[in-house]
Amino acid sequence: MAVLHSKDLVNWSMIGHVVPDLTSIGPEYNYDRMNRYGRGVWAGAIRFHKNKYWVYFFTPDEGLFMSTASDPAGPWEPLHQVWEVSGWDDCCPFWDDDGQGYLVATHFADNYNIHLIKLSEDGKELLHDSDRIIHQYKGSEANKLYKINGTYYFFHSEVRAQEGFEARVVMMLRAEHIYGPYEEKEIIHTHGKEIDREPNQGGLVQTVSGDWYFISHQGSGAHEGRPLHLLPVTWVDGWPIIGEDTDGDGVGEMVWGGRKPINGYPATVLSTYDDFDRADLAPYWEWNHQPRADKWSLTARPGYLRLHTCQPIDKDNFFTVCNVLSQRAFRTVHNEATAKIEIGSMADGQEAGLCHFAKTYCTIGVQQLNGTRVLKFNSSGTIVWGPKITGSALWLRSVWNIDGISRFEYSVDGVQFTSFGDAYQLGWGNYRGDRIGLYSYNCESEQGYIDVDQFCYEVAGAK
């Protein structure tokens, strides 16, 4: 679960992760099972209370978890399982003026009923005898709870009939008492994914100057996954209106541009260049599953990432390759990711290189067979073999633009690059979009390793 930081709500940097060990959620996340694609952390929430940062989230199969930290960059307290249950999601904690904590959450397995439950004083238990259903509608989720100027506001989204179609709509309830009765209002119109890309999950943020914004995601099913977006919020008659009320009906409309909320902070890019000279991995790197700790190292050869081979659970399934290290692939007008790897310690049967994956995968790498290393392209099982690689260093590159069509290149000197393999369409993949990363595996044994010298990801507009 990634934690990002911003000073202006526009430029963000990844600063850490809440869950350093995925097996603290459950054994299905480990490298020997790898069985939780799309069923990990669902729509958690972060809040500040009693000089600590608090994070709560559900997974759909294992239940409710929480952690706290004095610094959002970590370290975070060991993950605590609050409730072992299935079928719940989209929770948010809230502490009232008297210090009483609450959790609002959706029981999606029970007709999307939204529950409000008191928290224990330490926040580690639910007081189930206080459980109340406060709302229910088709698909109601994305819950947030606020108290603003003495009024309780319950933010959520739900699936409602629009002009000839159904769409996810952002709603707000308000009441003078936390248990209601609540009155209801739609706060931004939805005209379909092709027009406004359905802003829904997210929350309200107030800047120091007093301005309000809605920070959320959009999703169109393209390779960028769900990108972050920001919309202005104005208050009219005690209701927040997201976007701009262009027709005067009291409901906001999508806007596609605006001024930054706060000036004076530089543009940031979430990842650019890594020469692996840190004592730990930069926060923008994430393992595909809980990794095998004995199969990677930043200290075995300082200044390099060493990736030892692992044998996949299923030799014909790339998604069971252990210790695939990846980061998010972005959707800009030009993207170029280049890895320099040292391959002199590879073993027979080993394959290693650069990969893209979402629901499908594509790799450009080198495989050693009978002592000979050969360039190999693999697009979800369609393989193209290339020339023999005789040197100990190899540069691998993926280049794509806003349409997400990647083209691959390789070089044996880092200067002259040659196209190789077919074009590959990056994909959506369980909401998260395409990932680009590094891999090393061996279906015959656990012999061999590569050393990654550097990984450079250039994004259009980055300086």
C-alpha positions in Angstrom: 0.0 0.0 0.0 1.8 3.1 -1.3 2.0 6.4 0.5 2.5 9.5 -1.5 3.3 13.1 -0.4 2.6 16.5 -2.0 2.8 20.2 -1.0 0.4 21.4 -3.7 -2.0 18.5 -4.5 -0.5 18.3 -8.0 3.1 17.2 -7.8 3.5 14.0 -5.8 6.3 11.8 -4.7 6.2 8.2 -3.3 7.6 8.2 0.2 6.9 4.7 1.5 4.6 1.7 2.0 2.3 0.7 4.8 2.7 -3.1 4.4 6.3 -4.2 4.2 5.4 -7.9 4.4 2.3 -9.0 2.4 2.2 -12.3 4.2 1.0 -10.3 7.3 -2.3 -10.0 5.3 -2.4 -13.7 4.4 -0.4 -16.6 2.9 -2.0 -16.3 -0.5 0.2 -13.2 -1.2 3.5 -15.2 -0.7 5.8 -16.2 -3.5 4.8 -19.9 -3.1 1.1 -19.1 -4.0 0.8 -15.8 -5.8 -2.9 -15.9 -5.7 -4.3 -12.4 -5.0 -4.3 -10.4 -8.3 -7.0 -7.8 -8.0 -7.9 -8.9 -4.4 -5.4 -7.1 -2.3 -5.8 -3.8 -0.6 -9.1 -2.2 -1.6 -9.6 1.6 -1.2 -8.0 2.3 2.1 -8.0 5.6 4.0 -5.4 7.6 5.8 -6.2 10.1 8.6 -4.3 12.1 11.2 -5.3 11.7 14.8 -3.5 12.1 18.2 -0.3 13.0 16.5 -0.2 9.9 14.4 -1.2 8.8 10.9 -3.7 6.0 10.8 -4.4 3.7 7.9 -7.4 1.3 7.6 -8.2 -1.0 4.7 -10.1 -4.1 3.8 -9.1 -6.9 1.5 -12.1 -8.7 0.1 -11.0 -12.1 1.5 -9.0 -11.6 4.6 -10.8 -8.7 6.3 -10.0 -5.4 8.0 -6.5 -4.2 8.8 -4.9 -1.1 10.3 -1.6 0.5 11.1 -0.2 3.7 12.5 3.0 5.8 12.1 4.4 9.0 13.5 5.9 9.7 10.1 3.9 8.8 6.9 7.2 7.7 5.3 7.4 5.1 8.0 8.2 3.0 9.8 4.6 1.8 10.1 3.6 -0.3 13.0 3.2 -4.1 12.2 -0.1 -4.6 10.5 -2.9 -5.4 12.9 -5.9 -7.5 11.8 -8.9 -5.8 13.3 -11.5 -8.2 11.9 -11.2 -11.4 10.0 -14.1 -11.3 7.6 -14.8 -11.4 3.8 -17.0 -9.3 1.6 -16.3 -5.8 2.9 -14.5 -2.9 1.4 -14.0 0.9 1.1 -13.6 1.8 4.8 -12.7 5.1 6.5 -12.0 6.0 10.1 -13.4 9.1 11.7 -12.9 10.6 15.2 -15.6 12.9 16.6 -15.0 16.0 18.7 -15.4 13.9 21.9 -12.7 11.5 20.8 -15.0 8.6 19.9 -13.8 6.8 16.8 -15.9 5.3 14.1 -15.4 3.2 11.0 -17.7 3.5 8.0 -17.5 0.6 5.5 -19.4 -1.2 2.8 -20.6 -4.8 3.1 -20.6 -5.4 -0.7 -21.4 -9.1 -0.2 -24.7 -8.1 1.5 -26.3 -5.8 -1.1 -23.8 -3.0 -0.6 -25.1 -2.0 2.8 -23.0 0.7 4.4 -22.3 0.3 8.1 -21.1 2.7 10.8 -19.3 1.0 13.7 -17.6 2.5 16.8 -13.9 1.9 17.3 -12.2 1.1 20.5 -10.1 3.8 22.1 -6.8 2.4 20.6 -8.5 1.9 17.2 -7.6 -1.8 17.1 -11.1 -3.2 17.7 -14.6 -2.7 16.3 -17.3 -2.4 18.9 -19.8 -4.6 17.0 -22.7 -4.0 19.3 -22.7 -0.4 18.0 -23.1 -1.5 14.3 -25.7 0.5 12.4 -26.6 0.4 8.7 -26.7 4.1 7.7 -27.2 3.8 3.9 -27.8 1.3 1.1 -28.1 1.7 -2.7 -26.9 -0.2 -5.7 -23.1 -0.3 -5.6 -22.8 2.1 -2.8 -19.1 2.4 -1.6 -16.1 4.8 -1.7 -17.0 5.9 1.9 -15.6 9.0 3.6 -17.0 10.7 6.8 -16.4 14.3 7.8 -17.6 16.8 10.3 -17.5 20.3 8.9 -18.9 23.3 10.8 -20.7 21.0 13.2 -22.5 19.1 10.4 -21.7 15.4 9.5 -21.1 14.7 5.9 -21.0 11.2 4.5 -19.4 11.0 1.1 -19.8 7.9 -1.2 -20.6 6.9 -4.7 -23.2 4.6 -6.1 -24.6 3.2 -9.4 -27.6 5.2 -10.6 -29.6 5.4 -13.8 -28.6 8.4 -16.0 -29.7 9.4 -19.5 -30.1 6.0 -21.0 -27.3 4.3 -19.1 -26.1 3.5 -15.6 -23.0 5.1 -14.2 -21.2 5.6 -10.9 -22.4 8.8 -9.3 -20.8 10.8 -6.5 -23.2 11.5 -3.6 -23.2 13.3 -0.3 -25.4 12.8 2.7 -25.5 15.3 5.6 -27.0 15.3 9.1 -26.8 17.1 12.4 -26.3 13.7 14.2 -23.8 11.1 13.1 -26.5 8.4 12.9 -28.8 10.7 10.9 -31.4 11.2 9.7 -29.4 12.1 6.6 -30.5 14.2 3.6 -29.0 13.4 0.2 -27.6 15.3 -2.8 -25.7 14.4 -6.0 -22.6 16.7 -6.1 -21.2 16.1 -9.6 -23.0 14.9 -12.8 -21.8 11.8 -14.6 -22.3 11.6 -18.4 -20.5 8.4 -19.1 -16.9 7.1 -19.1 -16.2 8.4 -22.6 -17.1 12.0 -21.5 -16.0 12.5 -17.9 -14.3 9.1 -17.1 -16.4 8.7 -14.0 -14.7 10.5 -11.1 -15.9 8.7 -7.9 -13.5 7.3 -5.4 -11.7 9.9 -3.4 -12.2 12.6 -0.8 -12.4 16.3 0.1 -9.3 18.3 1.0 -9.1 21.8 2.4 -5.9 23.8 1.9 -4.4 26.1 4.5 -5.8 29.1 2.7 -9.3 27.6 3.1 -10.0 26.5 -0.5 -11.6 23.1 -1.0 -10.8 20.4 -3.6 -11.9 16.9 -4.5 -8.9 14.5 -5.1 -9.9 11.3 -6.8 -9.1 8.9 -9.6 -10.5 8.3 -13.0 -10.6 5.1 -15.0 -11.2 4.5 -18.6 -9.8 1.0 -18.9 -6.6 2.2 -20.6 -3.0 1.2 -19.7 -2.5 4.0 -17.2 -4.9 2.3 -14.8 -6.6 4.8 -12.5 -4.8 8.2 -12.7 -5.1 10.8 -10.0 -7.1 13.9 -10.7 -8.1 17.1 -8.9 -11.3 19.1 -9.1 -12.3 22.4 -7.4 -15.0 22.4 -4.8 -17.4 25.2 -3.9 -19.9 25.3 -1.1 -23.4 26.3 -1.9 -26.1 26.3 0.8 -24.1 24.0 3.0 -23.4 21.4 0.2 -20.0 20.8 -1.6 -20.3 21.2 -5.4 -17.5 19.3 -7.3 -16.3 20.9 -10.5 -18.3 23.8 -11.9 -22.1 24.3 -11.9 -22.3 25.5 -15.4 -26.0 25.2 -15.9 -27.2 26.4 -12.5 -28.9 23.2 -11.4 -26.8 22.9 -8.2 -24.8 20.0 -9.4 -21.2 20.2 -10.6 -19.8 19.3 -14.0 -16.4 18.0 -14.9 -13.6 20.5 -15.6 -10.4 19.6 -17.4 -8.0 22.3 -16.3 -7.4 24.9 -13.7 -4.8 26.7 -11.5 -2.6 24.8 -9.1 -4.0 25.2 -5.5 -0.6 26.2 -4.2 2.3 27.7 -6.1 6.0 27.6 -5.5 6.7 23.9 -5.6 8.6 22.2 -8.5 7.2 19.6 -10.8 7.9 16.1 -9.8 8.0 12.7 -11.6 7.4 9.6 -9.5 10.4 7.8 -10.9 13.3 8.7 -13.2 16.7 7.2 -12.6 18.0 4.5 -10.2 21.6 3.4 -10.0 20.8 1.2 -6.9 23.3 2.9 -4.6 20.9 3.2 -1.7 20.7 0.9 1.3 17.1 0.0 0.4 14.9 0.1 -2.7 13.4 3.5 -3.7 9.7 3.7 -2.8 8.5 3.7 -6.4 9.7 0.1 -6.7 7.2 -2.6 -5.8 7.4 -6.4 -5.9 4.9 -8.3 -7.9 4.3 -10.7 -4.9 5.9 -11.0 -1.5 9.5 -11.6 -2.6 12.0 -14.3 -1.5 14.4 -12.3 0.6 17.3 -14.6 -0.1 17.0 -14.1 -3.9 17.7 -10.4 -4.2 20.3 -8.0 -2.7 21.6 -4.4 -2.8 24.7 -5.3 -0.7 26.1 -8.4 -2.5 27.6 -6.0 -5.0 27.3 -2.3 -3.9 25.8 -0.1 -6.5 23.9 -2.9 -8.2 20.6 -4.7 -7.7 21.4 -8.5 -7.7 18.5 -10.6 -8.8 19.0 -14.3 -8.3 16.9 -16.8 -10.1 13.8 -18.5 -8.7 11.9 -21.4 -10.2 8.3 -20.4 -11.1 5.4 -22.3 -9.6 4.2 -22.9 -13.1 7.0 -22.8 -15.7 4.6 -21.8 -18.4 3.1 -18.9 -16.5 5.1 -15.6 -16.2 2.8 -14.4 -13.4 4.2 -17.1 -11.1 7.8 -15.8 -11.6 9.1 -14.9 -8.2 10.8 -11.6 -7.4 9.6 -9.5 -10.3 10.4 -5.9 -9.4 8.3 -3.3 -11.1 7.0 0.3 -11.1 4.1 2.0 -12.7 4.1 2.7 -16.4 2.8 6.2 -17.1 0.7 7.6 -20.0 2.4 10.6 -21.5 3.4 11.5 -25.0 6.8 9.9 -24.6 8.1 7.2 -22.2 11.4 5.5 -22.4 12.7 2.9 -19.9 16.2 1.5 -20.2 17.9 -1.1 -18.0 21.6 -1.9 -18.0 22.2 -5.5 -16.8 25.3 -7.5 -16.2 24.8 -11.1 -17.4 28.2 -12.7 -16.9 26.9 -14.9 -14.0 23.9 -16.4 -15.7 23.4 -20.1 -15.7 21.9 -22.6 -18.2 18.1 -22.3 -18.2 18.1 -18.8 -16.8 16.2 -16.0 -18.4 16.3 -12.3 -17.3 15.5 -8.9 -18.6 12.9 -6.2 -18.9 9.2 -6.8 -18.8 5.7 -5.2 -19.1 2.7 -6.8 -17.5 -0.9 -6.2 -16.6 -3.3 -9.0 -17.6 -0.9 -10.0 -20.3 2.8 -9.7 -20.4 5.7 -9.0 -22.7 9.5 -9.5 -22.1 12.7 -8.6 -23.8 15.7 -10.4 -22.3 18.4 -13.0 -22.7 18.2 -16.7 -22.1 21.2 -19.0 -21.5 21.1 -22.4 -23.2 24.0 -24.8 -23.2 26.4 -22.0 -22.2 25.2 -19.7 -25.0 23.2 -16.5 -24.3 20.5 -15.6 -26.8 18.3 -12.5 -27.1 14.6 -13.4 -26.6 11.3 -11.6 -27.0 8.2 -13.1 -25.5 4.7 -11.6 -25.9 2.4 -13.7 -23.7 3.9 -16.9 -25.2 4.7 -15.7 -28.7 8.5 -15.9 -28.9 11.0 -14.3 -31.2 14.6 -15.4 -30.9 17.4 -12.9 -31.7 21.2 -13.0 -32.0 23.7 -14.5 -29.6 25.0 -12.1 -26.9 28.7 -12.5 -26.3 29.4 -9.6 -24.0 28.8 -9.4 -20.3 26.6 -6.2 -20.4 23.3 -5.7 -22.1 21.0 -2.7 -22.4 17.3 -3.3 -22.8 14.8 -0.6 -23.7 11.0 -0.1 -24.0 9.6 3.0 -25.7 5.9 4.0 -25.8 3.7 7.0 -26.2 0.3 8.1 -25.2 -1.4 5.2 -27.1 0.5 2.7 -25.0 2.0 0.8 -27.9 5.5 -0.3 -26.7 8.4 -1.0 -29.0 11.5 -2.7 -27.7 15.2 -2.2 -28.4 18.5 -3.6 -27.2 22.1 -2.6 -27.3 25.5 -4.2 -26.5 27.3 -0.9 -26.0 24.7 1.5 -24.6 25.1 3.7 -27.6 23.7 2.0 -30.6 20.2 0.5 -30.1 18.5 -2.0 -32.4 14.7 -2.7 -32.6 13.7 -6.2 -31.7 10.4 -8.0 -31.3 6.9 -7.0 -32.1 4.9 -4.0 -30.9 3.1 -4.6 -27.7 -0.1 -3.0 -26.4 0.1 -2.0 -22.8 -3.0 -2.9 -20.8 -5.4 -2.1 -18.0 -4.9 -5.1 -15.7 -6.9 -5.2 -12.4 -7.3 -1.3 -12.2 -3.6 -0.7 -11.6 -2.6 -0.3 -15.3 0.6 -1.5 -16.9 3.7 -2.2 -14.8 7.3 -2.1 -16.1 10.0 -4.1 -14.3 12.9 -6.5 -14.1 12.8 -10.2 -13.9 15.2 -13.2 -13.5 14.1 -16.9 -13.4 15.2 -20.4 -14.2 12.8 -23.2 -14.9 15.5 -25.8 -14.6 17.3 -24.9 -11.4 17.8 -22.0 -9.0 21.3 -21.3 -10.4 22.5 -17.9 -11.9 21.9 -14.3 -11.3 22.1 -10.9 -12.9 23.3 -7.5 -11.6 21.2 -4.5 -12.6 23.5 -1.5 -12.9 21.0 1.1 -13.6 17.4 1.7 -14.6 16.4 4.9 -16.3 12.8 5.9 -16.9 12.4 9.1 -18.9 9.0 10.7 -19.1 8.1 13.6 -21.4 8.4 16.9 -19.7 10.6 15.7 -16.8 13.7 17.7 -16.1 
